[in-house]
Amino acid sequence: MGTEEEKDEQQFKQNTDFLTEKIKERPVNKKKLLRRTVITVGMAVLFGLVACVTFSLLEPVISNQLNPEEPASVVQFPEEVEEVNPQDMPENLEELQGMQQEESLESETAAETATEGALFGDDIDPMVAASSQLAGYEENYGKLAVLAAEVQKSMVGITAVYSDSSLQTSIRRDQDEVAGVLVANNGKELLILADAKDLKNADSLVVTFETDETSAATIKGIDYNTGLAVIAVNLGTAKAGIADRVRIAELGSSMGESSVGTAVMAIGAPTGRCGSVCYGMVTGQNIPMELTDSDYREMTTDIYGSSNASGAIVNMKGQVIGVIYPTVHEDMPNQICGIGITELKKTIERLSNKESIAYLGIQGGDVTTAAHNEYGTPYGAYVTSVNMGSPAMKAGIQSGDVISKCDTIDIMTYSQLVTNLTNYKADDTATLTVFRQQGDSFQEMEVEVTFTVQKNTTN
């Protein structure tokens, strides 16, 4: 039986041998494998690039959402409503005058004593008397020096740098510097007012602070009427803590005639060299300057300086009341003159806040009471000249016209028109009410003017 079972088993194996499966290895397609590998790597790289670009675009948005960055604060100066009266003399000046009066009394007493001594035969040494009189004089100048040193913290030197400068010409020379005034800190930048005449064509600017620290700077905006500019030093790239080591200048008032005859100092670069200072007094103020779309007022002093002077005119309280500006008087080329700070404040604000300055293109003055009474000239802004190709010329405004209204605002003086123009920006449109003389009468008309960007009228 066992034998038959073995036979059957053998017979079964023989009958099922054809079912035995033999698995053969499939040949590897190296080209196809390489292609798939390249595609996989390429997709990974592409995915990485897309992820990087997406992250770089979204990261600032997400970061600002999670940690919102505070915007730069708006630069704004308080409005002036009253003139500086003579009785409101700076405290420092009053102290100096007090010292002078005391020293004068002491000198008179010493002189009287010397006279009495001579009468009674006493032997008084004239050198001792002269030394006593000079002591007060030196002390007063010492006080001025202390005030000047404090104001110097608000002054900087600005040097123009050119990329094609050679080693010799790249060495800074004092006469190539322009003095600037630190006028504001908006939380992001230190803002400096300076003459841009020698700076606007530079490849880069370097600011040197009173602490001898330096920093890169850029021009934020230019007033082409005066050539003055606001220069910005980025606090993020400047040396840490520099804002705490300098002093933002205090802007005073140049309104009216109240400063004429008062003591002032010219500081910055009145001699053409940064770090210099000169003393004198105001000889003239509130003098109209014939500049386009502006009512700037000139201030003159008896200070003798350089024709390349720059910097500020400061009163005895340490307040900036004028910015040194080249004089237009041919008979006094080396006298330090400046633009009154009161009329400059609005311009500084607009440049500091990077606001466009609307350009109308006229020069003008006020209609006098005599002209109004004798010729019936309406009160308003009297147009003395119109710039070629300006918005005013395109609107049909002519010399001799009187602008009495800007949109709904009544205009009584040229100064009011200039102030009202600060409410407009480039591309804004306004309706001006104009009176034009026709024979013995004046004809009223309305013209529509579209302001453009301020034109560069400086050399």
Disulfide bonds with the S-S distance in Angstrom:
none
